[in-house]
Amino acid sequence: MSKETMSTIEKLPSGVPGLDIVTDGGLPQGRTTLISGTAGSGKTILAAQFLVEGVKKFGESGVFITFEESAVDIRRNVASLGWDIEAYEAAGHWTFVDASPQPGEPVVETGDYDLGALIVRIELAVQRVGATRVALDSLGAIFNQFQNASIIRNELFRLAVALKQMGVTAVMTAERDDEYGRIARHGVEEFVADNVIVLRNVLETEKRRRTVEVLKFRGTTHQKGEYPFTVMPDEGIVVIPLSAIKLKQRSSNVRISSGNAELDAMCGGGFFRDSIVLLSGATGCGKTLMTTEFIAGGVNRGERCLLLAFEESRHQLMRNASGWGRDFEAYEQAGLLEIIATYPETCGLEDHLIAIKHAIERFNPNRVAVDSLSALERMASVKGFREFVIGLTSFIKDREIAGLFTVTTDTLLGGESVTDGHISTITDSIILLRYVEMLGEMKRGLTVLKMRGSPHDKDIREFSIDGTGMHIGRAFRSVSGILAGHPQHVPPRELERMEALFQDVPAA
Amino acid sequence: MSNYKLRLYITGHTAQAERAIANLKRICAEELQGRYQMEVIDLVEDPEEGERQRIVVTPTLIKQLPPPLRRIIGDLSDKERVVSGLDLLPTLTDDGDASGDAS
């Protein structure tokens, strides 16, 4: 079925979580998209997942053409992602075209040849299952199988044309040598150059970071830049379209109370309903209290709250809460609170994530609090931890749940851990709690460092804690250098003089 | 003497396919007088067979007998490689006049 080349290009939703936001709706329909990446960047998974999501979410059949691993290997490899390819095959939704090298002697080449047989087999397979999706993995492996690269290059071009005529939407994987070098080996981008997606697996200051970038979609739009993704057990690739998601969800603008009226005011009217708030502070400076108030604030409005505790036991948490006048036991009895207290060491981070997801699915909360992420951070590599946070964040955001994650800083005064890019960029808001040493006295300070999509109070305010909870007071007017951990007293007279220069607007 | 069983897979009767057929006929005539069976299979007409045999490129020549099974691809214009690829050792064809190239 030939299509007019000038008509607008439709998109086929891939179904891969998050990817359709980055691609502005999916892959160009009826076209071939090149998925390029270095070894271990997740190309084969994405290619297979494109077909899997087609079957699972849209009832569309797929053909997987493999040039490197045998069909048996691929079935087994993706089984760990929870994909039962054999069941799809049995149901007539999936078929393999196995073009992997036959074990045994090398093939003897005796003159010119073409990929005619492969094209015929693909056509047959597409017809047999009524496929609308095709994945080829990988182009590099074809070049390894055959000696005459110029023949293969021409023939792959012919293959791309044949796929277009079949009317299928296809992905082809290709290897590249450098994360930021040539698009792919063997110059393969030349014949499927219209649409290119790049997967990266970059080591950044000892941190692993997986990203996906749409390099180009000819004749149609897409989001620009790299977006982090992770590979989740039982799910596959999950893309976190950080900035893209904001644009979509910000329209709702629904605010919820943090549980503390003064903090709500500092945040410009409360947290956003589907936002993730990171709460950073040294040990004992009020994180658990704020978590408690966040939960109480939800329960008071009839919202369901899930508390995931990794530092303190249920009993301790309940005692803490009652010390601040919050009755967790009553909340639980009302069915509005569930506390899951686990030791981080009981299992791996991935298992924690699965357990958390199941708890969220079962309890269906409006708010989730994690106290603390730092306890889990100890458990894993930086990469593993980042993937955990991304996985949890995307899961929570997807369900329009408000999240509050606490992070413990190592130093009592100041603290750098919040700037650990891998967490802070994922969260929408950051609140810092700090000890402030002033004239020989330890005081507590709080500031809203970041509040995505909203104006907020920029002051560092003093707060106190008593039997009814947290009370946020005035800004520290005569101290500077609090966040850096080196508070310095500023002579009040100088301050008054400065303030007099401006017609001070009272805080909102 | 064991009989050679050869199958040549093509996709449509293209110039390349016809060249491969002609080359194979000539080589068989020269090297295997009467001791071979040759079959040409067009995958356009029988794609299922391409799937069964896992053919990727055409032309592909498969020597089914005698063992071991051999795969040779291309239009068979390089006779030396075809002969060695089919394990047609010179000693097998030493009954006098057939030993040399018909030049």
Interface residues (C-beta under 8 A of the other chain):
Chain A: V97 D98 A99 Q102 G104 E105 V107 V108 E109 T110 G111 D112 Y113 D114 L115 G116 A117 L118 I119 V120 R121 E123 L124 A125 Q145 F146 E155
Chain B: Y9 I10 T11 G12 T14 Q16 R19 A20 N23 L43 V44 P47 E48 G50 E51 R54 I55 V56 V57 T58 P59 T60 P68 L69 R70 R71 I72 I73 G74 D75 L76 S77 D78 R81 V82 S84 G85
